């Protein structure tokens, strides 16, 4: 079997990725981070005790699902 060394090509998405499960992306300039409906849903989860404020921050930053 042939060895794979330095011939790997990284794939970088040119568009922010938004899904139902992950509505926030990693692009800090994307409007998803300012979307009041999305942020409101996260705030509601905090008030219901489902997530902590630090978790909410990571979710809105697109760093946690």
N, C-alpha and C positions, 0 to 999 in steps of 0.2 A: 504494500500500500504506500502511496506517495505521501511524504510528509508535507504539512502545510506550515509555512513559516511566516515570512513577511509579505505574503501575497494576499492578505485579507484586506477587503475594502469596507470601511465603516459606512453604514447607511444613516444619513442625517435627514430627518423630516424637514421639508421646507415650509410646511404649513403646520400651525398649532394643532395638536390632537385633542379633540373634544368628543367625549362619548357620554352616554347616559350615566355610566358608572363613574366617570371622571370628567365632570363638566369644566374643570379648571386645568389649564395647560401650564407648561413651564415658562412660556414666553411672558416676561413681566410687562411687556408693552401691549399685550392682547387685552381687549375690552372685557373678556370674561371675568377678570379680577375686579372690575368695577360694576358688573351686572348686579343691580339691586335685588332682583328676584333670586339669583343664585346665592348671593351673600346672605339674603334674608333666610333662605332655607338652612344655611349653615348656622346662623344665629338661633334659629328655632331648635335645631338639634342640641345646641349648647343649653338652652333653657329647659329642654326636656331631659337633660342629663345623659344624653347619648354619647356626646363627645366633650372633651375638655377644651378650654380656650387655646392651649398650645396645639392641640390636634387640629382645631379649626384653622389656625394660622397656616399650618402645613398644607391642609387641604386647599385653601384658597391660593396658596403659592404653587399648587400643582405637584407638591412633593409627597402627598399621601392620598391614598384612595379612601 
